[in-house]
Amino acid sequence: AVAPHSVALHFLGKPLPKDPVSTKVDRRSLLQSIAGPETTSAVWPALRARLWPQLPWGLMVAMMGALNLTSWLRTGRASRTSLKNLIQLLLHVAAVPYLWLLSLHVPIHFLRSWINYVPFGRVGVLCLWYHLARSTGGKALAARVSLVACTAMGASTLRRDALVPWWLAFWLAIPDHVQMECGWWFKLEGWKWYMDEVTSFLAEFRSRSISITDNTIEAICAAPEMLQESVKRLRENW
C-alpha cells in the first residue's frame, strides 16, 4: 500500500546475480532476467498488415489514368481495353508524380479555390483534366498542351538526379496521402460538407465567383514568369 501504482514488483526464484570480481549485484544480468528473452515479430506479416490497406488507394491513383470518362458519358458504359488505353495509363503513371509535385508549388489559396469544389480533390481535378484531353476540338488540344507543360514545370523543380527518386517516393507514399485527402469522400459526412459548400457558394455566388476569377487571372498572369523560371531551372539543373 505504501508503494506507488507505477511500481512493478518482480519475484526472483534464485539469488541475485553478482559480478565475480567485485561481488556486487550485476545490474545488466538482473535486468535481462527480469525482461526475459527478446521477441521479434515476423517482418512479412507486419509489412503486409501495414501495406495491404493502402493497396486500393494506390490502385485508385494508378487506374484513374485509364478511366475514360468521355466514353462512359457518351455511351453509358466503359470502353474496351485497347492499346490506346494502355498507352494513356503508362503516360499517366509516368507523369502524375510531377503534376502532383507542381500542385505543391501552387499558392494554397488558388489550389483550394478549385479543389474544394471538385469531389476527391486533386484526384478529381486530374480525372476532369484527362476527360478534357480525351475530348475533341480546341479544348482537347489546350488540355493536352497544358498537361505536357505542367508535367515539364513540375519536373523542372527537381535536379536531374532527383527525378527517379521522386517518382519512386511518390508511388510509395501516395496511397497514404490519398487516403487522408480522399478517404472522407467515401463517407456521408463528406458529401454533406460538400453540399453545404455548394449551397454557400450559390448563396454567395457573386463574391465567390469574383474570388475564383481573381485567383485564375492571377495564375494566368503569373504563368509566363513561372515558365521562365522553369526554363531557367531546366538549364541550371539539366
C-alpha positions as CSV (number, residue, x, y, z in Angstrom):
1,A,0.0,0.0,0.0
2,V,3.0,2.3,0.5
3,A,4.4,1.8,-3.0
4,P,3.0,3.9,-5.8
5,H,0.9,2.4,-8.6
6,S,3.7,2.7,-11.1
7,V,6.0,0.3,-9.3
8,A,6.3,-3.2,-10.8
9,L,7.2,-6.0,-8.4
10,H,9.3,-8.9,-9.6
11,F,9.9,-12.1,-7.7
12,L,13.2,-13.9,-8.3
13,G,13.4,-17.7,-7.8
14,K,17.2,-17.6,-7.5
15,P,19.8,-15.5,-5.8
16,L,20.7,-12.1,-7.2
17,P,23.4,-12.3,-10.0
18,K,26.7,-10.9,-8.8
19,D,29.9,-9.8,-10.5
20,P,32.6,-12.4,-9.8
21,V,35.3,-9.8,-9.3
22,S,33.6,-7.0,-7.3
23,T,30.9,-9.4,-5.8
24,K,28.4,-6.6,-6.4
25,V,25.0,-7.1,-8.0
26,D,25.3,-7.5,-11.7
27,R,22.7,-5.0,-12.9
28,R,22.8,-6.0,-16.5
29,S,22.2,-9.7,-15.8
30,L,19.5,-8.7,-13.4
31,L,17.6,-6.6,-15.9
32,Q,18.0,-9.3,-18.6
33,S,16.5,-11.9,-16.2
34,I,13.5,-9.6,-15.5
35,A,12.9,-8.5,-19.1
36,G,13.2,-12.1,-20.4
37,P,14.3,-13.1,-23.9
38,E,13.8,-10.6,-26.7
39,T,10.9,-11.4,-29.0
40,T,10.7,-10.1,-32.6
41,S,7.6,-10.2,-34.7
42,A,7.7,-11.6,-38.2
43,V,8.6,-9.0,-40.8
44,W,6.4,-10.0,-43.7
45,P,3.1,-10.3,-41.7
46,A,3.7,-6.9,-40.1
47,L,4.6,-5.4,-43.5
48,R,1.5,-6.9,-45.2
49,A,-0.7,-5.6,-42.4
50,R,0.7,-2.1,-43.0
51,L,0.7,-2.1,-46.8
52,W,-2.4,-4.1,-47.7
53,P,-5.0,-1.4,-46.6
54,Q,-3.1,1.1,-48.8
55,L,-3.2,-1.1,-51.9
56,P,-6.7,0.1,-53.1
57,W,-5.6,3.8,-52.8
58,G,-2.5,3.2,-54.8
59,L,-4.6,1.4,-57.5
60,M,-7.1,4.2,-57.4
61,V,-4.4,6.8,-58.3
62,A,-2.8,4.5,-60.9
63,M,-6.0,3.5,-62.7
64,M,-7.6,6.9,-62.9
65,G,-5.3,7.5,-65.9
66,A,-7.1,4.7,-67.8
67,L,-10.6,5.8,-66.7
68,N,-12.2,7.1,-69.9
69,L,-15.0,9.4,-68.7
70,T,-15.6,10.6,-72.2
71,S,-16.6,7.2,-73.5
72,W,-18.6,6.4,-70.4
73,L,-20.6,9.7,-70.6
74,R,-21.2,9.2,-74.3
75,T,-22.2,5.5,-74.4
76,G,-23.2,4.9,-70.7
77,R,-20.6,2.1,-70.4
78,A,-16.9,1.7,-70.1
79,S,-14.8,1.4,-73.2
80,R,-13.0,-1.8,-74.0
81,T,-9.4,-2.0,-73.1
82,S,-7.2,-1.2,-76.1
83,L,-3.6,-0.2,-76.9
84,K,-4.6,3.4,-76.6
85,N,-5.9,2.9,-73.1
86,L,-2.6,1.1,-72.1
87,I,-0.5,4.0,-73.5
88,Q,-2.7,6.5,-71.6
89,L,-2.2,4.5,-68.4
90,L,1.6,4.4,-68.9
91,L,1.8,8.1,-69.6
92,H,-0.3,8.8,-66.5
93,V,1.9,6.6,-64.3
94,A,5.0,8.4,-65.6
95,A,3.7,11.9,-65.5
96,V,1.4,12.2,-62.4
97,P,4.2,12.4,-59.8
98,Y,5.4,15.6,-61.4
99,L,1.9,17.0,-61.8
100,W,1.4,16.4,-58.1
101,L,4.7,18.0,-57.4
102,L,3.7,21.1,-59.3
103,S,0.5,21.3,-57.2
104,L,2.7,21.6,-54.1
105,H,4.3,24.7,-55.5
106,V,0.9,26.4,-56.4
107,P,-0.2,29.0,-54.0
108,I,-2.5,27.3,-51.5
109,H,-5.3,29.8,-51.8
110,F,-5.5,29.3,-55.5
111,L,-5.4,25.5,-55.1
112,R,-8.1,25.4,-52.5
113,S,-10.4,27.7,-54.6
114,W,-10.6,24.8,-57.1
115,I,-10.2,21.5,-55.3
116,N,-12.7,22.5,-52.6
117,Y,-15.4,22.4,-55.3
118,V,-14.3,19.2,-57.1
119,P,-15.0,15.9,-55.4
120,F,-11.9,13.9,-54.4
121,G,-9.7,16.9,-54.5
122,R,-6.6,16.7,-56.8
123,V,-7.6,13.2,-57.9
124,G,-10.9,14.6,-59.2
125,V,-9.2,17.5,-60.9
126,L,-6.9,15.2,-62.7
127,C,-9.8,13.0,-63.9
128,L,-11.6,16.1,-65.3
129,W,-8.3,17.2,-66.9
130,Y,-7.9,13.8,-68.6
131,H,-11.5,14.0,-69.7
132,L,-10.9,17.3,-71.5
133,A,-7.8,15.9,-73.0
134,R,-9.7,12.9,-74.5
135,S,-12.4,15.1,-76.0
136,T,-12.3,16.7,-79.4
137,G,-11.8,20.3,-80.6
138,G,-9.8,23.1,-79.3
139,K,-10.4,22.3,-75.6
140,A,-8.8,18.9,-76.1
141,L,-5.7,20.5,-77.6
142,A,-5.5,23.1,-74.8
143,A,-5.8,20.3,-72.2
144,R,-3.1,18.2,-73.8
145,V,-0.7,21.1,-74.2
146,S,-1.3,22.2,-70.6
147,L,-0.8,18.6,-69.3
148,V,2.6,18.4,-71.1
149,A,3.6,21.9,-69.9
150,C,2.6,21.3,-66.3
151,T,4.4,18.0,-66.2
152,A,7.6,19.7,-67.5
153,M,7.2,22.5,-65.0
154,G,6.8,20.0,-62.1
155,A,9.8,18.1,-63.3
156,S,11.9,21.3,-63.6
157,T,11.6,21.9,-59.9
158,L,13.9,18.9,-59.4
159,R,17.5,18.2,-60.3
160,R,18.1,15.6,-63.0
161,D,19.4,13.1,-60.4
162,A,16.3,13.5,-58.3
163,L,13.7,12.7,-61.0
164,V,13.7,8.9,-60.5
165,P,14.0,9.1,-56.7
166,W,11.0,11.4,-56.6
167,W,9.0,9.1,-58.9
168,L,9.7,6.2,-56.6
169,A,9.0,8.1,-53.4
170,F,5.7,9.4,-54.9
171,W,4.3,5.9,-55.7
172,L,5.4,4.6,-52.3
173,A,3.9,7.5,-50.3
174,I,0.8,8.4,-52.4
175,P,-1.5,5.7,-51.0
176,D,-1.3,7.0,-47.5
177,H,-1.6,10.7,-48.7
178,V,-4.6,10.0,-50.9
179,Q,-6.3,8.0,-48.1
180,M,-6.1,11.2,-46.0
181,E,-7.2,13.5,-48.8
182,C,-9.9,11.4,-50.4
183,G,-11.0,8.9,-47.8
184,W,-13.6,11.2,-46.3
185,W,-15.4,11.4,-49.7
186,F,-16.5,7.8,-49.2
187,K,-18.4,8.9,-46.1
188,L,-21.8,10.5,-45.9
189,E,-20.4,13.4,-43.8
190,G,-18.0,14.3,-46.7
191,W,-20.9,14.7,-49.1
192,K,-22.9,16.7,-46.5
193,W,-20.0,19.1,-46.2
194,Y,-19.8,19.3,-50.0
195,M,-23.4,20.2,-50.3
196,D,-23.0,22.9,-47.7
197,E,-20.1,24.3,-49.6
198,V,-22.1,24.3,-52.9
199,T,-25.1,25.8,-51.2
200,S,-23.0,28.6,-49.6
201,F,-21.3,29.1,-53.0
202,L,-24.6,29.6,-54.7
203,A,-25.8,31.9,-51.9
204,E,-22.6,34.0,-52.2
205,F,-22.2,33.4,-55.9
206,R,-21.1,36.9,-56.8
207,S,-18.3,37.2,-54.2
208,R,-17.2,33.6,-54.6
209,S,-17.1,33.8,-58.4
210,I,-15.2,37.1,-58.2
211,S,-12.6,35.4,-55.8
212,I,-12.2,32.5,-58.2
213,T,-11.9,34.7,-61.2
214,D,-9.3,36.9,-59.4
215,N,-7.3,33.8,-58.5
216,T,-7.5,32.4,-62.0
217,I,-6.4,35.8,-63.6
218,E,-3.6,35.9,-61.1
219,A,-2.4,32.4,-62.1
220,I,-2.6,33.2,-65.8
221,C,-0.6,36.4,-65.3
222,A,2.0,34.5,-63.2
223,A,2.2,31.7,-65.8
224,P,4.8,33.4,-68.1
225,E,7.1,34.1,-65.1
226,M,6.7,30.6,-63.9
227,L,7.6,29.3,-67.4
228,Q,10.7,31.5,-67.5
229,E,11.7,30.2,-64.0
230,S,11.1,26.6,-65.2
231,V,13.3,27.1,-68.3
232,K,16.0,28.6,-66.1
233,R,15.9,25.7,-63.7
234,L,16.0,23.3,-66.5
235,R,19.1,24.9,-67.9
236,E,20.7,25.0,-64.4
237,N,19.8,21.5,-63.2
238,W,20.0,19.7,-66.5
